[in-house]
Amino acid sequence: MGDTSHFIPRDAALNRAATPEEQSAIIAAVQRDLNDGGLGVGLGIEFAPKTSPAEVLDLFYAVARWHRPIFLHLRRPGTGVIESLQEVIADAAVAGVSIHVMHINGTGGSRTPEALRMVDGARTRGLDVTMEVYPYIAGSSPIESGLFDPGWQENRGITYSDLMWVDTGERLTRETFDQYRKQGGRLIMFLNTEETLHKAIAHPLTMIASDGLLTNGKGHPRGAGTYARVLGKYVREDRALSLMDAIRKCSLMPAQRLELTAPQMRNKGRLKVGADADIIVFDPVRVIDKATFEKPGQYSDGFKYVIVGGQFVVRDGLLQAGVFPGKPIRAPIDAR
């Protein structure tokens, strides 16, 4: 569509609907990448608010023939999460597609318990719907994205002071929001409570996801501290879930989500003879995250060994320089 952003729409794809020709080109590009072994399709409806329900449904139909999941940012998080979930669950039902709802706590906000109930109901009735949660009360997004189009305060139930500018750590005002909106950049959104987060993390169907990205040590702490935070704070300190449940949510469940798409995932997320030797050894009494919103790039504590493909990446608590044993995983290229 000629958008100038390399990541999330900021102009052309943000401010207008795709033409029929562009829609056809989008679907063709998605199908080409699925043919090349793509594990699924990421769909950020909230970042492209001009996308019509019909266009979303057409994409669901196009993906259905590949039997790959669609990973979703919903159309209108916060106060609109119920209607937004209804849209994609209905599309999944009529198209026969598996869906994965991203960041159910950040998406649902104060309505997270209702969103969890909806996913429960969809699964009880045979739909393949999964979801994940990250263990923080704040999310992150580029300020120039469609998420902050007029009405964002009402939709999210937050205001300027709930936003933190990543580069400086300052809380925003209306004036600084308008300034940074024109400039562009990343911010942190404080939009949840620990009580709601506990419910989401403890829910039996939620996986744990990290997400986030760090640039020059700036960004969201979920990019560095997610799994240590779950094991240290929510298992050991808060007792929101058991250690074994936490490990399952961090490893086995994500692998199972992709097993039908990529058979290699059957050798991930579990310890057994013949499985890939991807192993983490940590001290459950000591493990804790050190990354904060002010210093999000700090390493976690309590991990003694990280083994990927049988090779040490972390040994005796020290990162091993120049060791990169990880390998990409694709879906079978001829699968349809």
SEPAKE-335195 format. One line per 4 residues: number of its first residue (from 0); their letters; for each residue x, y, z of C-alpha. Coordinates in pm, whole numbers, plus 50000, padded with zeros to 5 digits. Example, Ala and Ser with C-alpha at 12.3 -4.5 7.8 and 13.67 -1.06 7.14 Angstrom:
2
0 = AS = 51230 49550 50780; 51367 49894 50714
//
This chain:
336
0 = MGDT = 50000 50000 50000; 50303 50229 49992; 50319 50287 50368; 50647 50447 50481
4 = SHFI = 50681 50233 50797; 50886 49914 50809; 50686 49763 51095; 50346 49904 51194
8 = PRDA = 50140 50121 50953; 50190 50493 51002; 50041 50664 50695; 49903 50498 50378
12 = ALNR = 49799 50168 50538; 49682 50352 50849; 49472 50624 50691; 49291 50455 50403
16 = AATP = 49136 50124 50306; 49314 49894 50065; 49184 49893 49710; 49052 49565 49567
20 = EEQS = 49377 49531 49372; 49584 49586 49688; 49373 49336 49880; 49441 49076 49612
24 = AIIA = 49813 49155 49626; 49814 49120 50005; 49649 48778 49993; 49883 48666 49716
28 = AVQR = 50187 48771 49923; 50056 48587 50230; 49992 48271 50031; 50337 48290 49871
32 = DLND = 50502 48303 50214; 50286 48021 50346; 50395 47817 50045; 50755 47890 50147
36 = GGLG = 50698 47737 50490; 50551 48020 50697; 50429 47893 51035; 50118 48109 51034
40 = VGLG = 49992 48462 50971; 50019 48759 51206; 49725 48995 51175; 49732 49329 51358
44 = IEFA = 49381 49457 51294; 49408 49726 51562; 49706 49878 51380; 49519 49899 51050
48 = PKTS = 49178 50030 51158; 49058 50093 50800; 49059 49717 50738; 48698 49610 50690
52 = PAEV = 48543 49298 50848; 48494 49161 50496; 48865 49202 50419; 48959 49018 50740
56 = LDLF = 48719 48735 50657; 48864 48707 50305; 49209 48663 50457; 49076 48392 50690
60 = YAVA = 48933 48208 50389; 49268 48238 50209; 49465 48100 50504; 49221 47812 50566
64 = RWHR = 49353 47599 50280; 49697 47592 50443; 49578 47478 50787; 49799 47734 50959
68 = PIFL = 49701 47945 51262; 49634 48319 51253; 49794 48519 51537; 49577 48818 51621
72 = HLRR = 49587 49167 51762; 49216 49240 51793; 49036 49525 51621; 48950 49731 51928
76 = PGTG = 49113 49631 52256; 48997 49750 52596; 48630 49841 52606; 48577 49687 52262
80 = VIES = 48741 49353 52334; 48413 49157 52346; 48295 49270 52003; 48647 49229 51864
84 = LQEV = 48674 48873 51993; 48330 48797 51853; 48451 48907 51509; 48753 48678 51492
88 = IADA = 48589 48379 51664; 48302 48399 51414; 48550 48428 51124; 48743 48127 51257
92 = AVAG = 48422 47925 51277; 48300 47998 50924; 48645 47973 50760; 48767 47673 50958
96 = VSIH = 49085 47844 51080; 49279 47812 51405; 49339 48143 51586; 49572 48258 51861
100 = VMHI = 49482 48576 52053; 49790 48774 52143; 49841 48947 52480; 49500 48868 52626
104 = NGTG = 49577 49080 52934; 49692 49384 52737; 49408 49336 52490; 49136 49286 52748
108 = GSRT = 49239 49538 53013; 48972 49551 53283; 48755 49319 53070; 49016 49041 53063
112 = PEAL = 48801 48801 53273; 48521 48831 53014; 48768 48770 52731; 48902 48460 52905
116 = RMVD = 48547 48329 52943; 48482 48378 52572; 48792 48178 52473; 48686 47906 52718
120 = GART = 48345 47891 52556; 48481 47879 52202; 48713 47591 52287; 48438 47403 52471
124 = RGLD = 48238 47415 52148; 48517 47274 51938; 48696 47581 51799; 49076 47586 51796
128 = VTME = 49136 47911 51985; 49444 47971 52202; 49585 48276 52378; 49888 48409 52562
132 = VYPY = 49977 48658 52833; 50287 48852 52923; 50359 48908 53294; 50347 49288 53310
136 = IAGS = 50079 49545 53385; 50199 49759 53094; 50216 49710 52718; 50413 49890 52449
140 = SPIE = 50347 50035 52106; 50470 50300 51861; 50292 50623 51942; 50228 50694 51574
144 = SGLF = 50026 50373 51530; 49651 50352 51486; 49620 50238 51845; 49642 50606 51943
148 = DPGW = 49391 50742 51697; 49127 50968 51858; 48921 50775 52112; 49217 50579 52253
152 = QENR = 49157 50708 52605; 48797 50588 52612; 48884 50257 52442; 49169 50173 52675
156 = GITY = 49046 50340 52994; 49375 50527 53037; 49502 50881 52989; 49825 51069 52912
160 = SDLM = 49983 51011 53252; 49951 50634 53199; 50195 50659 52907; 50574 50654 52952
164 = WVDT = 50810 50769 52678; 51072 50495 52634; 51367 50720 52547; 51343 50940 52857
168 = GERL = 51125 50756 53110; 50895 51058 53140; 50518 51030 53185; 50333 51214 52910
172 = TRET = 50102 51513 52911; 49868 51622 52633; 50137 51854 52502; 50417 51597 52500
176 = FDQY = 50181 51334 52356; 50101 51561 52059; 50471 51638 52016; 50585 51275 52017
180 = RKQG = 50289 51164 51805; 50420 51382 51521; 50777 51266 51582; 50710 50893 51622
184 = GRLI = 50868 50650 51867; 50787 50387 52123; 50607 50423 52455; 50492 50212 52748
188 = MFLN = 50119 50194 52834; 50019 50117 53194; 49676 49967 53139; 49627 49673 53375
192 = TEET = 49627 49568 53739; 49811 49292 53924; 49477 49136 54019; 49372 49102 53656
196 = LHKA = 49719 48985 53558; 49712 48710 53822; 49384 48579 53680; 49522 48575 53328
200 = IAHP = 49850 48405 53420; 49677 48141 53633; 49417 48057 53368; 49479 47700 53244
204 = LTMI = 49461 47796 52876; 49705 48089 52869; 50060 48048 52744; 50340 48280 52851
208 = ASDG = 50483 48506 52580; 50762 48760 52589; 50715 48985 52283; 50871 49328 52298
212 = LLTN = 51184 49457 52136; 51486 49640 52271; 51681 49904 52078; 52005 50023 52233
216 = GKGH = 51885 49896 52570; 51554 50084 52547; 51209 49929 52519; 50983 49707 52728
220 = PRGA = 51130 49478 52999; 50927 49184 52866; 51195 49152 52598; 51450 49049 52863
224 = GTYA = 51273 48949 53185; 50951 48764 53100; 51030 48404 53194; 51240 48485 53500
228 = RVLG = 50957 48711 53619; 50703 48431 53586; 50925 48184 53773; 51043 48428 54039
232 = KYVR = 50750 48662 54106; 50437 48475 54001; 50545 48124 54105; 50776 48170 54404
236 = EDRA = 50667 48503 54551; 50299 48544 54461; 50210 48174 54423; 49972 48259 54142
240 = LSLM = 50053 47924 53976; 50267 47618 54039; 50620 47574 53910; 50518 47287 53681
244 = DAIR = 50225 47484 53539; 50458 47776 53470; 50710 47556 53290; 50430 47401 53084
248 = KCSL = 50297 47744 52987; 50645 47863 52888; 50754 47560 52687; 50518 47271 52613
252 = MPAQ = 50203 47468 52530; 50370 47695 52270; 50526 47388 52108; 50189 47214 52098
256 = RLEL = 50029 47520 51935; 50258 47467 51633; 50283 47088 51618; 50026 47048 51343
260 = TAPQ = 50193 47323 51142; 50556 47217 51192; 50622 46854 51293; 50964 46958 51434
264 = MRNK = 50778 47120 51722; 50694 46774 51856; 51056 46761 51970; 51037 47097 52147
268 = GRLK = 50905 47198 52487; 50960 46864 52660; 51237 46641 52797; 51241 46292 52648
272 = VGAD = 51467 46058 52457; 51492 46180 52098; 51371 46534 52167; 51584 46835 52079
276 = ADII = 51835 46914 52354; 51699 47261 52428; 51736 47276 52806; 51741 47551 53068
280 = VFDP = 51875 47484 53418; 51773 47741 53679; 51759 47779 54055; 51390 47807 54157
284 = VRVI = 51487 47971 54485; 51695 48240 54321; 51556 48300 53973; 51419 48654 53924
288 = DKAT = 51399 48921 53658; 51614 49234 53679; 51473 49421 53380; 51264 49726 53474
292 = FEKP = 51068 49983 53278; 51351 50228 53338; 51629 49974 53259; 51461 49710 53044
296 = GQYS = 51772 49540 52908; 51914 49400 53232; 51984 49026 53244; 51782 48800 53472
300 = DGFK = 51936 48615 53766; 51928 48246 53857; 51985 48079 53519; 52293 47857 53535
304 = YVIV = 52278 47678 53200; 52105 47739 52868; 52155 47461 52616; 52030 47493 52257
308 = GGQF = 52060 47195 52027; 52298 47031 52272; 52537 47329 52285; 52591 47562 52580
312 = VVRD = 52475 47918 52518; 52498 48003 52889; 52742 47801 53103; 52786 47848 53477
316 = GLLQ = 52581 48165 53445; 52801 48317 53173; 52697 48392 52817; 52913 48201 52571
320 = AGVF = 53049 48437 52304; 53008 48348 51938; 52779 48050 51992; 52466 48048 51774
324 = PGKP = 52326 47693 51750; 51963 47788 51691; 51802 47687 51362; 51489 47818 51190
328 = IRAP = 51175 47607 51179; 50940 47601 50883; 50618 47431 50798; 50650 47164 50526
332 = IDAR = 50675 47360 50204; 50437 47133 50015; 50170 47132 50290; 49833 47276 50193
//
